[in-house]
Every structure is written in C-alpha cells, then in structure tokens.
Amino acid sequence: MRRIQTLAIALFISSCSDGGLPGNPVFLSYEAAGTGDSLTLYWAPLEGVDYYSVYLDGNPYWEGTDTFLTVPYFETITLKARGLGDETETSKSSTDFLYTDTLLVKPQVEGFTMAAGIPAIKGLTDTASYQYFFVFLAKNTDSLGYAISEGDLDSLWLYSASRYFDQVSGHKVDSLTHLPVVNLPSLDSVKFWMDSTYVLWYSPDTLGWGREDYFLLFRADSVEVDSLGDLRLRIIYTVNKVSGLRWF
C-alpha cells in the first residue's frame, strides 16, 4: 500500500514538473518615458518564473525579475519567461503602437482637430470648436469658408490654427523628431506641398513634452472632387496609440 502511495506522489510531482510554465507572458500596459523617445512596458507576473529576458531586435537587452522595463526604440521586442525547466515568450512590433487612417479635408473650409489623439475634421466657421483646432490648409486667410480649385494646390499653406484663432492656451504644435517637420508655433504658417511628409506635436497644456501629448505624421497623397464639385485632399496620417510616444 505504501509503495502505491509513494508511486502516486512521484507521478503527481512528475506531472507537475512536466507541465512547465502556465503560459506565455502577457503585456498589460505601456507608458511613454523620457521625452517620448522611450517606452515603459508592464507585464503580468507569471507563476513559476525564475527570471525574465528581454530582446530588442533579436539582441539580448535585459534579464531580471521585475515585471516592468523602460526601453529605447525597437522594431521588435521579445519578452521571455524562464522557470520550471521551461521557456515561453511573447513579442511586439513597434508598428503595434501606431494607428494609420485617412481623412478627406477641404482646404480653406475645414481644419484638423485632435480628440483623444485621433485627428478629425471640423469646419473653420464652427466657432464653438476653435479651441480644439490643430492646423488647417488654405491658399490665404482672407477667403476662409470658400472652396479652392485644383489650380490653387501649389498655393496652399499649412497654418497653425491655435495661433490664427488666438487659442494658444488650448494647445500648440511643434516637433521633436528627425523627420521633415512643420516648425510651429515658431511660425504662423509654412508652405505646403503634396506628397511631402510632416510631423506635428500636439501639446494640450502648452507646457512642453508630457504623457498627454500626441504626435502626428501625415501627408496629402491625392486629390478628390466630392459630389458638390468641391476639391478635397486625401490625407494619410499616423498617430501613436501611446500618448506622449514619438516613434514613427
């Protein structure tokens, strides 16, 4: 009888040790760090883990028992959990933190607003929305509200809506990246070119970089004419899902 009990216990221990770790590590949340050039990742503790390893773009970067880590820019990050004679892992790409979409904007009639980090379109005559305006495109500011023709495309300027509508207390635009930028609010406006890429910094409190800020990369890639015959620009934009993060 005792031999049977001993065998049963041995089989139980063996089955437990053979089971290894209960699963792959899971990222819980992300937070911009530094001045937006780094990212802090948090993951759930995994039962039975001795330590974790992090690889950036396939290269060893860190080992330890913490369940959070701040890292510089990467294309791919891999988090490995090691323990119970087992190893499990999970990976993320830098593109997982980006959101890309398109907008159709009518120059001189509409402008961009920012709400929860996603650009949207508002009419420039919507005075109730002035404090939320980001930027707008126009041939000039003397005829706002009137659509332009295709022949006016080479005459477009990109305006800082926050400066033009005297709403600088609401937000500002600037840049912290190495990409072609619109240097606002140092300038009220800059020449706008089709197919050029621009990066804008939206800072709601105007106090410099903060985790509530958003960065926007965009370009106009084509021209469309709507059902009313008005010209619209197709804007392709990319924003960071993590506020304050300035990776593209």
Secondary structure, DSSP 8 states (H G I E B T S, - for coil): -HHHHHHHHHHHHHHHHHH-SSS---EEEEEEETTTTEEEEEE---TT-SEEEEEETTEEEEEES-SEEEE---SEEEEEEEETTEEEEEEEEGGGGEEEEEEEE-TTTEEEEEETTEEEEEETT-GGGGGGEEEEEES-STTTTS---GGGGGG-EEEEHHHHTT-TTT-EEE--SSS-B--TTTSSEEE--TT--EEEEEETTSSSS-TT-EEEEEEEEEEEE-TTS-EEEEEEEEEESSTT----
